Amino acid sequence: MNKLFIVVNVDSFFLSHRKDIALRAVKEGYDVTIIASDTGKSEEIKSLGLRFINLPINKTGTNIFQELKTFKFLYSLFKKEKPHIVHLVGLKTILWGGLAARLRKINGLVTAVSGLGVMFSPEYNHGLMSECILKMMRFIHHRKNTYCIFHNTDDLDLFVSNGIINREHCVRTMGSGIDLNVFKYVEKQKGNKLRVLFTARMVEDKGVLILIDAANILRDKYYDKVEFLLCGGLETNPLAIKKETLNELCDNTYIKWLGKRNDIKVLLESSDIFAFPSYYKEGLPKSCIEAAAIGRPIITCDSTGCRDTVIDGKTGFLIPIKDSATLADKLQILFEDENLRKEMGYNARKFAEDNFSIEDVINAHIKIYNRL
């Protein structure tokens, strides 16, 4: 039986973005092991019949000794277990897992790039660290039995233009996919207030402060008619928004911070509009494709990853990054036109059916595994 190792930063990300792929691989006859940092979800993964190994990794850290610990762990693991295929998700796992796989001469390597464009974009300061990472990425990917999966063409083109991988070894999927039988179209029932939903980690580059600015532009006119719901947990990275700041900016009536929630589908079903003014270099934001599947008009940025989730003027609106005034204008258009909200929501569902099915994503992965 072919051994497949799927390596991700944290257990919760595996459950939300790669679980269905792993379960299908088991059905196809693969011996699947999940390697991730255990944040309390490992038992849930094991309950699915999957083997789990805890990964020592700091997803945002830069301490070289911690980084080398991650590399050494994966190198030793691959040496001992001898997997046939290693599937790496995320920059750090690609770097250290890819280097370990290359040195251990693992037969097949799959890397998954989701939102790494900032590292190679023109505005990024290409210092010594960046150049070292580029060289490592080239070394990792310059081998026959390697495929790299991308969620948008911007990241794919950046990797090819930087000489990291040849185009014939690139595969594009429309994000991580979504189960359209779970996220069904639901027409919003009329309520006392219109609801604008935002779901993401509470960090600046996800656009939460831009949305708050837009809400405040519209406050005088819509205070009694609209509520803005901000859903997401706190982070520890340098761009994280502090709890005190959120409590100060949110009045819990017009603008509400809900914290981290596990009922995103229910929140989407009770919302009228999904707003996601992220200027982070997204892969293809799952929050947007979930909103599209439910049938909600989406306002997001005309930027990497985000632009692939909306047909501007048909399923929602694309706006410039960091532009709270334009965001406010587009929100007001949707506030004032119920028929447009319904039309765009219906179109968004059709767009999701045509592009974001989890079955298409799973089939693409199994095809790659079988080829390797």
Secondary structure, DSSP 8 states (H G I E B T S, - for coil): --EEEEEEEEHHHHHHHTHHHHHHHHHTT-EEEEEEE-SS-HHHHHHTT-EEEE----TT---HHHHHHHHHHHHHHHHHH--SEEEEESHHHHHHHHHHHHHTT-SEEEEEESS-GGGTSTTS---HHHHHHHHHHHHHH-SSSEEEEESSHHHHHHHHHTTSS-GGGEEE-STT-B-TTTS--------SSEEEEEES-SBGGGTHHHHHHHHHHTHHHHTTTEEEEEE-----STTB--HHHHHHH--SSSEEEEES-S-HHHHHHT-SEEEE---S--SS-HHHHHHHHHT--EEEESSTTGGGG--BTTTEEEE-TT-HHHHHHHHHHHHH-HHHHHHHHHHHHHHHHHH-BHHHHHHHHHHHHHH-
